[in-house]
Amino acid sequence: MQRWTSPDATPDAMRPCVATFGNFDGVHRGHQAILGRVTQEAGDRGLPAVVVTFDPHPVEVMHPERAPELIAPGALRDELLGEAGIDGVLVIPFTREYAQTSALDFVVGTFVDGLDVACLVVGADTRGFGAGYTGDVDLLRQVAAERGFELVVVDDVGDGERWSSSTVRRLLAEGDVAGAAEILGRPHRVIGEVVHGEHRGRELGFPTANMSRDSLGILPADGVYAGWLVRRDLPEDHVDRRLPAAISVGTNPTFDGVRRVMESYVLDRTDLDLYGERVAVEVVERIRPTLRFTSIEELIDAMADDVTQTRAVLGLPPR
C-alpha cells in the first residue's frame, strides 16, 4: 500500500481513483462497510482504492483537552486500511492553519485536483468537515455534479448500539474486549517492541514478553486476558508466528508496581527469545481483573488458573 502526505504528491498510479475520507480510528465494522464499498467500486472500474485521512487527529489539534486516545494510531491505522484492501492512503498533516480550509476548497483541492477522483464514497452521516465544520453530503453532491465525479452515499450501519470508535474506546476501558471485537470485526490489537521488564515472570515459571512504552494501540482495562501474540517478523505460514498467550495489563500490584504494562506469557513456551522483536498482541476475552495477592504461592496458583482459562477461551486442549 502506498502512503503520501500531500494531494500534490499523489503518485501517478493512484490517479484517477475511487476514494473516501475520514479519521478511521480503529477501522471498525462501520468503517469497513465504507471501505468495502470503496474497494467494490474501485474493482468495478479497474481503479485504485484510496483513503484520505489526517494526522494528528483533528480534535487533538483543535480541542486537545477533548482529544481521544486512539484505538489504532498512525501506522497501525494504515496497516488496518491495507488489510481492508485499500491501495493508497493520503495522510494530510492536520494543523490549525489547515483547519481554515473551506469545505469546498478541501473537496476540490484534494479529490478533484489532487486525486482526479472518479467516484467518492461517504457515509450518510458525513458532516462537519472544512472551516466552520460546514461540509456535508449536500455540498459533496453539488461538487460531484459540477465537477463530473460520482458520489456514492452508504447508509449508516450498526447492530443495536451504533458502531463507533467512541463505543470501542468505552468497551476497552471497561475491559470488555469481546464486545469491542464485535464492533471492530476482529480482536483489538496492540503493536510494539518486546523489551526487558523485571523478569519476575521467568522467576515464577511464566516468562512474559513486555511491550514497549511506545506501543501503538489502547491498553484495555487492567486485568488478565486470553489472546494471541503474533510475531510479525516471521512468515505468515511459520508455525511460531501466531502463539496463544495469557496477557496481563496493569501495574503488578502484588509487587507494588506503578507503571501500567502489557505483558504476555506464551502458553507452554520457555524457549522463546523475543527481545527486540516487534509483535502484535490480540486480546480476545477478559479472564479476571487485576488482583493483589498476599503471597507468591497464591500468585503462582492464580497464574496457573489463568493459563487453564486461556486454553478454554482459545479452544485449545487442556494439559
LINTAWO-V589504 format. One record per run of one state. SS is the DSSP state (H for helix, E for strand, - for the rest). FROM is the first residue (numbers start at 1). TO is the last residue. Records with the same first field share a line. If there is no record, write none. Layout:
SS=FROM-TO  FROM-TO
//
This chain:
-=1-1  5-6  10-11  15-16  22-28  46-47  56-57  63-63  67-73  84-87  94-97  101-102  115-116  124-126  130-130  134-134  148-149  155-157  159-161  163-164  174-176  185-187  196-199  204-208  212-215  217-222  232-241  251-252  256-260  267-277  289-295  315-319
E=2-4  17-21  48-55  88-93  117-123  127-129  135-136  150-154  158-158  162-162  188-195  209-211  216-216  223-231  242-250  261-266  278-288
H=7-9  12-14  29-45  58-62  64-66  74-83  98-100  103-114  131-133  137-147  165-173  177-184  200-203  253-255  296-314
//
